[in-house]
Structure formats: C-alpha cells, structure tokens
Amino acid sequence: MATGSLKQFTREGIEEAIISNGGKAASSVSKKTSFVVAGENAGSKLAKAEELGVEVINEDEFIRRLNA
C-alpha cells in the first residue's frame, strides 16, 4: 500500500510491483498490513499505520526490497 506523493512510482505501479512479487495490495491499513510505502504529504493512511504499529518505508527502501 502506498500513501502520499511518490516520485518514482504511481500508486498503481506500487500495487503492480507488490502483486507481481507475490504480495497483496490493499486499499486500507489494518493490523494485517505488512508495510506502507509513504511519500511526501502522506495523510491518514500514514497516521493509521503508525497507530497500528505497521512498518512504514519510503520508495528507496521499497526498491531495495524488490531487488533483494
């Protein structure tokens, strides 16, 4: 899941990358969410992730994990 303004991906691009690598993209944050990719000006999804203790990563970390 992604939130905020992204520089290297569109939200759809993030979702496609997650799915093509065996993950599941969601439209809302829950305790089952593995991580949230946060860009600039992230809003309520970021706040919800932090409230639930869900890991928040940036685009660079997302790319690193894709290439691992």
All heavy atoms as TSV, in Angstrom:
chain	resi	resn	atom	element	x	y	z
A	1	MET	N	N	0.837	-1.160	0.000
A	1	MET	CA	C	0.000	0.000	0.000
A	1	MET	C	C	0.889	1.232	0.000
A	1	MET	O	O	1.946	1.242	0.598
A	1	MET	CB	C	-0.880	-0.032	1.248
A	1	MET	CG	C	-1.229	1.304	1.769
A	1	MET	SD	S	-2.417	1.311	3.061
A	1	MET	CE	C	-3.676	0.323	2.367
A	2	ALA	N	N	0.442	2.258	-0.694
A	2	ALA	CA	C	1.199	3.499	-0.772
A	2	ALA	C	C	0.316	4.674	-0.364
A	2	ALA	O	O	-0.897	4.641	-0.547
A	2	ALA	CB	C	1.720	3.718	-2.184
A	3	THR	N	N	0.961	5.700	0.158
A	3	THR	CA	C	0.254	6.915	0.534
A	3	THR	C	C	1.162	8.113	0.311
A	3	THR	O	O	2.376	8.003	0.383
A	3	THR	CB	C	-0.232	6.853	2.006
A	3	THR	OG1	O	-1.041	7.995	2.273
A	3	THR	CG2	C	0.906	6.776	2.983
A	4	GLY	N	N	0.579	9.244	0.027
A	4	GLY	CA	C	1.350	10.455	-0.206
A	4	GLY	C	C	1.819	10.566	-1.645
A	4	GLY	O	O	1.499	9.746	-2.493
A	5	SER	N	N	2.595	11.607	-1.931
A	5	SER	CA	C	3.119	11.851	-3.271
A	5	SER	C	C	4.391	11.049	-3.477
A	5	SER	O	O	5.350	11.183	-2.713
A	5	SER	CB	C	3.429	13.338	-3.453
A	5	SER	OG	O	2.249	14.098	-3.297
A	6	LEU	N	N	4.389	10.211	-4.500
A	6	LEU	CA	C	5.540	9.372	-4.792
A	6	LEU	C	C	6.321	9.968	-5.956
A	6	LEU	O	O	5.743	10.593	-6.840
A	6	LEU	CB	C	5.080	7.950	-5.117
A	6	LEU	CG	C	4.223	7.293	-4.032
A	6	LEU	CD1	C	3.660	5.975	-4.543
A	6	LEU	CD2	C	5.028	7.073	-2.774
A	7	LYS	N	N	7.624	9.763	-5.982
A	7	LYS	CA	C	8.473	10.320	-7.029
A	7	LYS	C	C	8.781	9.307	-8.118
A	7	LYS	O	O	8.849	9.647	-9.281
A	7	LYS	CB	C	9.772	10.838	-6.425
A	7	LYS	CG	C	9.584	11.997	-5.483
A	7	LYS	CD	C	10.872	12.446	-4.882
A	7	LYS	CE	C	10.628	13.573	-3.878
A	7	LYS	NZ	N	11.856	14.009	-3.241
A	8	GLN	N	N	8.989	8.049	-7.733
A	8	GLN	CA	C	9.455	7.047	-8.686
A	8	GLN	C	C	8.353	6.103	-9.162
A	8	GLN	O	O	8.532	5.384	-10.134
A	8	GLN	CB	C	10.575	6.236	-8.058
A	8	GLN	CG	C	11.764	7.106	-7.646
A	8	GLN	CD	C	12.826	6.324	-6.931
A	8	GLN	OE1	O	13.355	5.380	-7.489
A	8	GLN	NE2	N	13.121	6.696	-5.702
A	9	PHE	N	N	7.247	6.081	-8.477
A	9	PHE	CA	C	6.145	5.180	-8.787
A	9	PHE	C	C	4.831	5.935	-8.759
A	9	PHE	O	O	4.692	6.926	-8.057
A	9	PHE	CB	C	6.015	4.074	-7.714
A	9	PHE	CG	C	7.057	3.014	-7.759
A	9	PHE	CD1	C	8.213	3.131	-7.006
A	9	PHE	CD2	C	6.883	1.872	-8.529
A	9	PHE	CE1	C	9.176	2.147	-7.010
A	9	PHE	CE2	C	7.840	0.882	-8.543
A	9	PHE	CZ	C	8.981	1.004	-7.795
A	10	THR	N	N	3.859	5.395	-9.468
A	10	THR	CA	C	2.473	5.780	-9.242
A	10	THR	C	C	1.950	4.810	-8.190
A	10	THR	O	O	2.566	3.773	-7.925
A	10	THR	CB	C	1.626	5.629	-10.523
A	10	THR	OG1	O	1.624	4.249	-10.912
A	10	THR	CG2	C	2.150	6.507	-11.647
A	11	ARG	N	N	0.824	5.087	-7.611
A	11	ARG	CA	C	0.239	4.136	-6.658
A	11	ARG	C	C	-0.068	2.816	-7.359
A	11	ARG	O	O	0.134	1.754	-6.801
A	11	ARG	CB	C	-1.027	4.717	-6.032
A	11	ARG	CG	C	-0.697	5.800	-5.030
A	11	ARG	CD	C	-1.894	6.120	-4.162
A	11	ARG	NE	N	-1.514	7.158	-3.231
A	11	ARG	CZ	C	-2.036	8.365	-3.209
A	11	ARG	NH1	N	-2.974	8.689	-4.057
A	11	ARG	NH2	N	-1.634	9.243	-2.326
A	12	GLU	N	N	-0.543	2.921	-8.604
A	12	GLU	CA	C	-0.836	1.712	-9.367
A	12	GLU	C	C	0.446	0.916	-9.625
A	12	GLU	O	O	0.445	-0.311	-9.585
A	12	GLU	CB	C	-1.513	2.058	-10.700
A	12	GLU	CG	C	-2.896	2.662	-10.548
A	12	GLU	CD	C	-2.881	4.153	-10.194
A	12	GLU	OE1	O	-1.836	4.832	-10.364
A	12	GLU	OE2	O	-3.916	4.646	-9.712
A	13	GLY	N	N	1.542	1.622	-9.880
A	13	GLY	CA	C	2.829	0.964	-10.106
A	13	GLY	C	C	3.311	0.225	-8.875
A	13	GLY	O	O	3.852	-0.888	-8.972
A	14	ILE	N	N	3.128	0.817	-7.714
A	14	ILE	CA	C	3.488	0.156	-6.451
A	14	ILE	C	C	2.646	-1.104	-6.284
A	14	ILE	O	O	3.170	-2.171	-5.962
A	14	ILE	CB	C	3.265	1.094	-5.239
A	14	ILE	CG1	C	4.265	2.229	-5.243
A	14	ILE	CG2	C	3.270	0.330	-3.926
A	14	ILE	CD1	C	5.530	2.029	-4.477
A	15	GLU	N	N	1.348	-0.990	-6.514
A	15	GLU	CA	C	0.458	-2.144	-6.363
A	15	GLU	C	C	0.855	-3.264	-7.324
A	15	GLU	O	O	0.898	-4.433	-6.942
A	15	GLU	CB	C	-0.994	-1.733	-6.595
A	15	GLU	CG	C	-1.550	-0.883	-5.475
A	15	GLU	CD	C	-2.990	-0.449	-5.701
A	15	GLU	OE1	O	-3.625	-0.929	-6.671
A	15	GLU	OE2	O	-3.481	0.357	-4.903
A	16	GLU	N	N	1.160	-2.916	-8.579
A	16	GLU	CA	C	1.568	-3.917	-9.559
A	16	GLU	C	C	2.857	-4.615	-9.124
A	16	GLU	O	O	2.996	-5.827	-9.258
A	16	GLU	CB	C	1.754	-3.277	-10.929
A	16	GLU	CG	C	0.455	-2.861	-11.584
A	16	GLU	CD	C	0.662	-2.086	-12.872
A	16	GLU	OE1	O	1.780	-2.085	-13.422
A	16	GLU	OE2	O	-0.316	-1.477	-13.332
A	17	ALA	N	N	3.810	-3.840	-8.611
A	17	ALA	CA	C	5.077	-4.416	-8.161
A	17	ALA	C	C	4.858	-5.369	-6.983
A	17	ALA	O	O	5.469	-6.436	-6.919
A	17	ALA	CB	C	6.058	-3.304	-7.780
A	18	ILE	N	N	3.996	-4.992	-6.064
A	18	ILE	CA	C	3.701	-5.845	-4.908
A	18	ILE	C	C	3.069	-7.155	-5.375
A	18	ILE	O	O	3.500	-8.245	-4.990
A	18	ILE	CB	C	2.778	-5.112	-3.905
A	18	ILE	CG1	C	3.546	-3.971	-3.229
A	18	ILE	CG2	C	2.233	-6.082	-2.867
A	18	ILE	CD1	C	2.675	-3.028	-2.426
A	19	ILE	N	N	2.066	-7.044	-6.225
A	19	ILE	CA	C	1.354	-8.228	-6.700
A	19	ILE	C	C	2.269	-9.126	-7.531
A	19	ILE	O	O	2.277	-10.349	-7.348
A	19	ILE	CB	C	0.097	-7.814	-7.490
A	19	ILE	CG1	C	-0.921	-7.174	-6.530
A	19	ILE	CG2	C	-0.522	-9.010	-8.219
A	19	ILE	CD1	C	-2.057	-6.449	-7.216
A	20	SER	N	N	3.065	-8.546	-8.416
A	20	SER	CA	C	3.938	-9.354	-9.269
A	20	SER	C	C	5.045	-10.043	-8.473
A	20	SER	O	O	5.657	-10.990	-8.964
A	20	SER	CB	C	4.537	-8.509	-10.394
A	20	SER	OG	O	5.435	-7.555	-9.895
A	21	ASN	N	N	5.267	-9.590	-7.250
A	21	ASN	CA	C	6.267	-10.229	-6.388
A	21	ASN	C	C	5.622	-11.093	-5.303
A	21	ASN	O	O	6.243	-11.410	-4.293
A	21	ASN	CB	C	7.177	-9.169	-5.770
A	21	ASN	CG	C	8.202	-8.681	-6.761
A	21	ASN	OD1	O	9.219	-9.318	-6.968
A	21	ASN	ND2	N	7.906	-7.572	-7.425
A	22	GLY	N	N	4.364	-11.449	-5.517
A	22	GLY	CA	C	3.697	-12.390	-4.630
A	22	GLY	C	C	2.975	-11.791	-3.448
A	22	GLY	O	O	2.468	-12.515	-2.598
A	23	GLY	N	N	2.907	-10.469	-3.378
A	23	GLY	CA	C	2.227	-9.825	-2.266
A	23	GLY	C	C	0.790	-9.488	-2.600
A	23	GLY	O	O	0.298	-9.772	-3.694
A	24	LYS	N	N	0.125	-8.894	-1.657
A	24	LYS	CA	C	-1.263	-8.463	-1.833
A	24	LYS	C	C	-1.335	-6.975	-1.522
A	24	LYS	O	O	-0.918	-6.542	-0.453
A	24	LYS	CB	C	-2.175	-9.246	-0.889
A	24	LYS	CG	C	-3.624	-8.867	-1.011
A	24	LYS	CD	C	-4.485	-9.675	-0.058
A	24	LYS	CE	C	-5.925	-9.197	-0.133
A	24	LYS	NZ	N	-6.765	-9.856	0.871
A	25	ALA	N	N	-1.855	-6.217	-2.461
A	25	ALA	CA	C	-2.003	-4.776	-2.261
A	25	ALA	C	C	-3.383	-4.506	-1.680
A	25	ALA	O	O	-4.368	-5.098	-2.101
A	25	ALA	CB	C	-1.831	-4.047	-3.588
A	26	ALA	N	N	-3.445	-3.615	-0.715
A	26	ALA	CA	C	-4.714	-3.286	-0.066
A	26	ALA	C	C	-4.993	-1.797	-0.219
A	26	ALA	O	O	-4.085	-1.009	-0.467
A	26	ALA	CB	C	-4.652	-3.650	1.410
A	27	SER	N	N	-6.241	-1.437	-0.051
A	27	SER	CA	C	-6.598	-0.028	-0.166
A	27	SER	C	C	-6.719	0.658	1.188
A	27	SER	O	O	-6.860	1.875	1.257
A	27	SER	CB	C	-7.912	0.118	-0.938
A	27	SER	OG	O	-8.948	-0.557	-0.255
A	28	SER	N	N	-6.667	-0.124	2.266
A	28	SER	CA	C	-6.740	0.468	3.601
A	28	SER	C	C	-5.745	-0.233	4.520
A	28	SER	O	O	-5.316	-1.343	4.249
A	28	SER	CB	C	-8.157	0.358	4.170
A	28	SER	OG	O	-8.532	-0.994	4.288
A	29	VAL	N	N	-5.387	0.431	5.587
A	29	VAL	CA	C	-4.408	-0.086	6.539
A	29	VAL	C	C	-5.124	-0.865	7.640
A	29	VAL	O	O	-6.118	-0.399	8.184
A	29	VAL	CB	C	-3.599	1.069	7.175
A	29	VAL	CG1	C	-2.579	0.535	8.160
A	29	VAL	CG2	C	-2.928	1.911	6.112
A	30	SER	N	N	-4.583	-2.044	7.952
A	30	SER	CA	C	-5.095	-2.825	9.078
A	30	SER	C	C	-3.912	-3.465	9.787
A	30	SER	O	O	-2.768	-3.348	9.336
A	30	SER	CB	C	-6.068	-3.909	8.593
A	30	SER	OG	O	-5.358	-4.964	7.968
A	31	LYS	N	N	-4.174	-4.168	10.865
A	31	LYS	CA	C	-3.099	-4.859	11.590
A	31	LYS	C	C	-2.431	-5.918	10.725
A	31	LYS	O	O	-1.293	-6.294	10.974
A	31	LYS	CB	C	-3.639	-5.497	12.862
A	31	LYS	CG	C	-4.001	-4.512	13.931
A	31	LYS	CD	C	-4.467	-5.211	15.185
A	31	LYS	CE	C	-4.816	-4.188	16.261
A	31	LYS	NZ	N	-5.218	-4.837	17.504
A	32	LYS	N	N	-3.113	-6.377	9.694
A	32	LYS	CA	C	-2.564	-7.400	8.800
A	32	LYS	C	C	-1.655	-6.815	7.725
A	32	LYS	O	O	-0.994	-7.553	7.006
A	32	LYS	CB	C	-3.695	-8.184	8.142
A	32	LYS	CG	C	-4.491	-9.011	9.122
A	32	LYS	CD	C	-5.567	-9.791	8.399
A	32	LYS	CE	C	-6.369	-10.627	9.379
A	32	LYS	NZ	N	-7.401	-11.412	8.686
A	33	THR	N	N	-1.624	-5.488	7.593
A	33	THR	CA	C	-0.782	-4.831	6.598
A	33	THR	C	C	0.685	-5.034	6.962
A	33	THR	O	O	1.081	-4.783	8.107
A	33	THR	CB	C	-1.107	-3.325	6.528
A	33	THR	OG1	O	-2.496	-3.152	6.243
A	33	THR	CG2	C	-0.275	-2.620	5.473
A	34	SER	N	N	1.482	-5.503	5.993
A	34	SER	CA	C	2.908	-5.743	6.243
A	34	SER	C	C	3.685	-4.440	6.327
A	34	SER	O	O	4.533	-4.264	7.191
A	34	SER	CB	C	3.501	-6.624	5.144
A	34	SER	OG	O	2.886	-7.883	5.145
A	35	PHE	N	N	3.435	-3.535	5.372
A	35	PHE	CA	C	4.115	-2.241	5.378
A	35	PHE	C	C	3.352	-1.260	4.506
A	35	PHE	O	O	2.546	-1.656	3.667
A	35	PHE	CB	C	5.573	-2.344	4.907
A	35	PHE	CG	C	5.744	-2.861	3.492
A	35	PHE	CD1	C	5.687	-2.005	2.412
A	35	PHE	CD2	C	5.984	-4.205	3.261
A	35	PHE	CE1	C	5.838	-2.475	1.124
A	35	PHE	CE2	C	6.146	-4.685	1.978
A	35	PHE	CZ	C	6.074	-3.811	0.903
A	36	VAL	N	N	3.638	0.015	4.711
A	36	VAL	CA	C	3.071	1.102	3.920
A	36	VAL	C	C	4.234	1.871	3.312
A	36	VAL	O	O	5.195	2.209	4.008
A	36	VAL	CB	C	2.217	2.046	4.797
A	36	VAL	CG1	C	1.788	3.283	4.019
A	36	VAL	CG2	C	1.009	1.316	5.350
A	37	VAL	N	N	4.178	2.119	2.002
A	37	VAL	CA	C	5.170	2.955	1.333
A	37	VAL	C	C	4.650	4.385	1.412
A	37	VAL	O	O	3.588	4.693	0.875
A	37	VAL	CB	C	5.370	2.530	-0.136
A	37	VAL	CG1	C	6.420	3.415	-0.800
A	37	VAL	CG2	C	5.761	1.055	-0.240
A	38	ALA	N	N	5.380	5.237	2.096
A	38	ALA	CA	C	4.932	6.616	2.318
A	38	ALA	C	C	5.776	7.603	1.532
A	38	ALA	O	O	7.004	7.569	1.592
A	38	ALA	CB	C	4.989	6.952	3.805
A	39	GLY	N	N	5.102	8.465	0.792
A	39	GLY	CA	C	5.749	9.563	0.094
A	39	GLY	C	C	5.503	10.852	0.848
A	39	GLY	O	O	5.024	10.847	1.988
A	40	GLU	N	N	5.818	11.960	0.183
A	40	GLU	CA	C	5.622	13.266	0.813
A	40	GLU	C	C	4.143	13.553	0.990
A	40	GLU	O	O	3.312	13.113	0.204
A	40	GLU	CB	C	6.268	14.346	-0.049
A	40	GLU	CG	C	7.783	14.249	-0.057
A	40	GLU	CD	C	8.420	15.447	-0.729
A	40	GLU	OE1	O	7.829	16.538	-0.683
A	40	GLU	OE2	O	9.509	15.270	-1.284
A	41	ASN	N	N	3.827	14.289	2.018
A	41	ASN	CA	C	2.454	14.701	2.330
A	41	ASN	C	C	1.519	13.522	2.544
A	41	ASN	O	O	0.343	13.583	2.186
A	41	ASN	CB	C	1.907	15.632	1.239
A	41	ASN	CG	C	2.727	16.877	1.084
A	41	ASN	OD1	O	3.134	17.486	2.067
A	41	ASN	ND2	N	3.011	17.254	-0.142
A	42	ALA	N	N	2.056	12.443	3.114
A	42	ALA	CA	C	1.210	11.295	3.445
A	42	ALA	C	C	0.223	11.718	4.527
A	42	ALA	O	O	0.559	12.493	5.407
A	42	ALA	CB	C	2.076	10.135	3.916
A	43	GLY	N	N	-0.975	11.193	4.445
A	43	GLY	CA	C	-2.021	11.644	5.355
A	43	GLY	C	C	-2.534	10.586	6.301
A	43	GLY	O	O	-1.773	9.997	7.081
A	44	SER	N	N	-3.826	10.321	6.197
A	44	SER	CA	C	-4.499	9.468	7.175
A	44	SER	C	C	-4.010	8.022	7.160
A	44	SER	O	O	-3.993	7.367	8.200
A	44	SER	CB	C	-6.006	9.514	6.967
A	44	SER	OG	O	-6.348	9.030	5.683
A	45	LYS	N	N	-3.605	7.503	5.995
A	45	LYS	CA	C	-3.099	6.128	5.956
A	45	LYS	C	C	-1.797	6.008	6.738
A	45	LYS	O	O	-1.570	5.019	7.426
A	45	LYS	CB	C	-2.897	5.655	4.521
A	45	LYS	CG	C	-4.191	5.414	3.796
A	45	LYS	CD	C	-3.946	4.940	2.385
A	45	LYS	CE	C	-5.261	4.777	1.650
A	45	LYS	NZ	N	-5.056	4.425	0.238
A	46	LEU	N	N	-0.953	7.021	6.657
A	46	LEU	CA	C	0.287	7.022	7.433
A	46	LEU	C	C	-0.032	7.072	8.921
A	46	LEU	O	O	0.531	6.309	9.711
A	46	LEU	CB	C	1.160	8.211	7.038
A	46	LEU	CG	C	2.429	8.422	7.872
A	46	LEU	CD1	C	3.342	7.208	7.811
A	46	LEU	CD2	C	3.145	9.677	7.421
A	47	ALA	N	N	-0.943	7.936	9.295
A	47	ALA	CA	C	-1.326	8.043	10.707
A	47	ALA	C	C	-1.897	6.723	11.215
A	47	ALA	O	O	-1.573	6.281	12.321
A	47	ALA	CB	C	-2.337	9.170	10.891
A	48	LYS	N	N	-2.728	6.078	10.408
A	48	LYS	CA	C	-3.323	4.802	10.799
A	48	LYS	C	C	-2.239	3.735	10.934
A	48	LYS	O	O	-2.253	2.937	11.881
A	48	LYS	CB	C	-4.369	4.374	9.765
A	48	LYS	CG	C	-5.105	3.121	10.110
A	48	LYS	CD	C	-6.044	3.335	11.278
A	48	LYS	CE	C	-6.923	2.130	11.479
A	48	LYS	NZ	N	-7.892	2.291	12.545
A	49	ALA	N	N	-1.277	3.705	10.011
A	49	ALA	CA	C	-0.182	2.736	10.083
A	49	ALA	C	C	0.614	2.928	11.372
A	49	ALA	O	O	0.925	1.961	12.071
A	49	ALA	CB	C	0.732	2.873	8.866
A	50	GLU	N	N	0.938	4.160	11.689
A	50	GLU	CA	C	1.689	4.442	12.913
A	50	GLU	C	C	0.892	4.051	14.145
A	50	GLU	O	O	1.430	3.474	15.091
A	50	GLU	CB	C	2.084	5.916	12.954
A	50	GLU	CG	C	3.132	6.263	11.903
A	50	GLU	CD	C	3.393	7.747	11.771
A	50	GLU	OE1	O	2.545	8.566	12.199
A	50	GLU	OE2	O	4.451	8.089	11.217
A	51	GLU	N	N	-0.396	4.321	14.137
A	51	GLU	CA	C	-1.270	3.979	15.258
A	51	GLU	C	C	-1.313	2.465	15.484
A	51	GLU	O	O	-1.313	2.000	16.632
A	51	GLU	CB	C	-2.684	4.491	14.970
A	51	GLU	CG	C	-3.727	4.124	15.987
A	51	GLU	CD	C	-5.117	4.552	15.540
A	51	GLU	OE1	O	-5.254	5.616	14.905
A	51	GLU	OE2	O	-6.076	3.803	15.821
A	52	LEU	N	N	-1.303	1.705	14.385
A	52	LEU	CA	C	-1.384	0.244	14.482
A	52	LEU	C	C	-0.018	-0.431	14.608
A	52	LEU	O	O	0.057	-1.649	14.753
A	52	LEU	CB	C	-2.109	-0.314	13.253
A	52	LEU	CG	C	-3.575	0.068	13.102
A	52	LEU	CD1	C	-4.118	-0.426	11.765
A	52	LEU	CD2	C	-4.394	-0.496	14.262
A	53	GLY	N	N	1.060	0.350	14.515
A	53	GLY	CA	C	2.400	-0.222	14.599
A	53	GLY	C	C	2.841	-0.922	13.319
A	53	GLY	O	O	3.718	-1.777	13.333
A	54	VAL	N	N	2.229	-0.542	12.186
A	54	VAL	CA	C	2.588	-1.105	10.886
A	54	VAL	C	C	3.858	-0.418	10.402
A	54	VAL	O	O	4.005	0.805	10.525
A	54	VAL	CB	C	1.437	-0.906	9.875
A	54	VAL	CG1	C	1.858	-1.310	8.469
A	54	VAL	CG2	C	0.211	-1.695	10.315
A	55	GLU	N	N	4.768	-1.192	9.836
A	55	GLU	CA	C	6.027	-0.643	9.326
A	55	GLU	C	C	5.762	0.339	8.197
A	55	GLU	O	O	4.967	0.068	7.295
A	55	GLU	CB	C	6.926	-1.774	8.829
A	55	GLU	CG	C	8.258	-1.299	8.324
A	55	GLU	CD	C	9.155	-2.421	7.836
A	55	GLU	OE1	O	8.661	-3.532	7.595
A	55	GLU	OE2	O	10.361	-2.157	7.703
A	56	VAL	N	N	6.454	1.478	8.225
A	56	VAL	CA	C	6.357	2.497	7.185
A	56	VAL	C	C	7.724	2.619	6.536
A	56	VAL	O	O	8.737	2.785	7.220
A	56	VAL	CB	C	5.923	3.860	7.779
A	56	VAL	CG1	C	5.893	4.923	6.696
A	56	VAL	CG2	C	4.571	3.746	8.466
A	57	ILE	N	N	7.756	2.498	5.186
A	57	ILE	CA	C	9.018	2.603	4.451
A	57	ILE	C	C	8.877	3.658	3.361
A	57	ILE	O	O	7.775	4.043	2.995
A	57	ILE	CB	C	9.438	1.245	3.844
A	57	ILE	CG1	C	8.415	0.756	2.804
A	57	ILE	CG2	C	9.656	0.206	4.941
A	57	ILE	CD1	C	8.841	-0.497	2.053
A	58	ASN	N	N	10.023	4.111	2.840
A	58	ASN	CA	C	9.999	5.064	1.737
A	58	ASN	C	C	10.218	4.314	0.413
A	58	ASN	O	O	10.428	3.105	0.404
A	58	ASN	CB	C	11.029	6.182	1.943
A	58	ASN	CG	C	12.455	5.669	1.994
A	58	ASN	OD1	O	12.789	4.612	1.454
A	58	ASN	ND2	N	13.327	6.417	2.652
A	59	GLU	N	N	10.168	5.034	-0.691
A	59	GLU	CA	C	10.311	4.401	-2.002
A	59	GLU	C	C	11.666	3.730	-2.177
A	59	GLU	O	O	11.744	2.651	-2.769
A	59	GLU	CB	C	10.129	5.431	-3.113
A	59	GLU	CG	C	8.701	5.813	-3.352
A	59	GLU	CD	C	8.578	6.828	-4.463
A	59	GLU	OE1	O	8.691	8.030	-4.158
A	59	GLU	OE2	O	8.382	6.415	-5.624
A	60	ASP	N	N	12.735	4.345	-1.679
A	60	ASP	CA	C	14.060	3.751	-1.817
A	60	ASP	C	C	14.129	2.386	-1.129
A	60	ASP	O	O	14.693	1.442	-1.669
A	60	ASP	CB	C	15.141	4.679	-1.263
A	60	ASP	CG	C	15.319	5.931	-2.104
A	60	ASP	OD1	O	15.002	5.901	-3.310
A	60	ASP	OD2	O	15.767	6.954	-1.543
A	61	GLU	N	N	13.552	2.282	0.056
A	61	GLU	CA	C	13.524	1.009	0.769
A	61	GLU	C	C	12.654	-0.005	0.023
A	61	GLU	O	O	12.978	-1.180	-0.047
A	61	GLU	CB	C	13.027	1.192	2.204
A	61	GLU	CG	C	12.887	-0.087	2.986
A	61	GLU	CD	C	14.171	-0.886	3.176
A	61	GLU	OE1	O	15.286	-0.354	2.951
A	61	GLU	OE2	O	14.065	-2.069	3.567
A	62	PHE	N	N	11.558	0.452	-0.553
A	62	PHE	CA	C	10.702	-0.433	-1.328
A	62	PHE	C	C	11.486	-1.015	-2.505
A	62	PHE	O	O	11.448	-2.220	-2.752
A	62	PHE	CB	C	9.464	0.325	-1.825
A	62	PHE	CG	C	8.529	-0.506	-2.644
A	62	PHE	CD1	C	7.751	-1.490	-2.047
A	62	PHE	CD2	C	8.429	-0.325	-4.014
A	62	PHE	CE1	C	6.885	-2.269	-2.798
A	62	PHE	CE2	C	7.570	-1.098	-4.767
A	62	PHE	CZ	C	6.795	-2.070	-4.174
A	63	ILE	N	N	12.213	-0.180	-3.216
A	63	ILE	CA	C	13.014	-0.635	-4.361
A	63	ILE	C	C	14.096	-1.602	-3.895
A	63	ILE	O	O	14.346	-2.631	-4.529
A	63	ILE	CB	C	13.637	0.577	-5.097
A	63	ILE	CG1	C	12.519	1.369	-5.774
A	63	ILE	CG2	C	14.688	0.125	-6.102
A	63	ILE	CD1	C	12.948	2.722	-6.282
A	64	ARG	N	N	14.747	-1.310	-2.771
A	64	ARG	CA	C	15.774	-2.201	-2.234
A	64	ARG	C	C	15.172	-3.579	-1.963
A	64	ARG	O	O	15.754	-4.595	-2.296
A	64	ARG	CB	C	16.381	-1.631	-0.964
A	64	ARG	CG	C	17.586	-2.431	-0.453
A	64	ARG	CD	C	17.999	-2.033	0.947
A	64	ARG	NE	N	17.036	-2.422	1.958
A	64	ARG	CZ	C	16.843	-3.687	2.397
A	64	ARG	NH1	N	17.509	-4.677	1.870
A	64	ARG	NH2	N	15.960	-3.944	3.341
A	65	ARG	N	N	13.990	-3.606	-1.373
A	65	ARG	CA	C	13.349	-4.887	-1.062
A	65	ARG	C	C	12.941	-5.631	-2.339
A	65	ARG	O	O	13.011	-6.857	-2.385
A	65	ARG	CB	C	12.134	-4.678	-0.170
A	65	ARG	CG	C	12.526	-4.233	1.220
A	65	ARG	CD	C	11.344	-4.072	2.110
A	65	ARG	NE	N	11.735	-3.531	3.402
A	65	ARG	CZ	C	10.963	-3.511	4.470
A	65	ARG	NH1	N	9.730	-3.997	4.414
A	65	ARG	NH2	N	11.399	-3.000	5.588
A	66	LEU	N	N	12.522	-4.905	-3.361
A	66	LEU	CA	C	12.172	-5.551	-4.623
A	66	LEU	C	C	13.384	-6.220	-5.259
A	66	LEU	O	O	13.265	-7.272	-5.871
A	66	LEU	CB	C	11.605	-4.531	-5.619
A	66	LEU	CG	C	10.180	-4.064	-5.428
A	66	LEU	CD1	C	9.832	-3.025	-6.502
A	66	LEU	CD2	C	9.202	-5.213	-5.486
A	67	ASN	N	N	14.525	-5.582	-5.106
A	67	ASN	CA	C	15.748	-6.077	-5.742
A	67	ASN	C	C	16.517	-7.065	-4.881
A	67	ASN	O	O	17.546	-7.576	-5.315
A	67	ASN	CB	C	16.655	-4.900	-6.123
A	67	ASN	CG	C	16.022	-4.036	-7.182
A	67	ASN	OD1	O	15.347	-4.527	-8.085
A	67	ASN	ND2	N	16.216	-2.738	-7.090
A	68	ALA	N	N	16.038	-7.328	-3.679
A	68	ALA	CA	C	16.757	-8.235	-2.757
A	68	ALA	C	C	16.616	-9.682	-3.187
A	68	ALA	O	O	15.752	-10.102	-3.850
A	68	ALA	CB	C	16.237	-8.058	-1.351
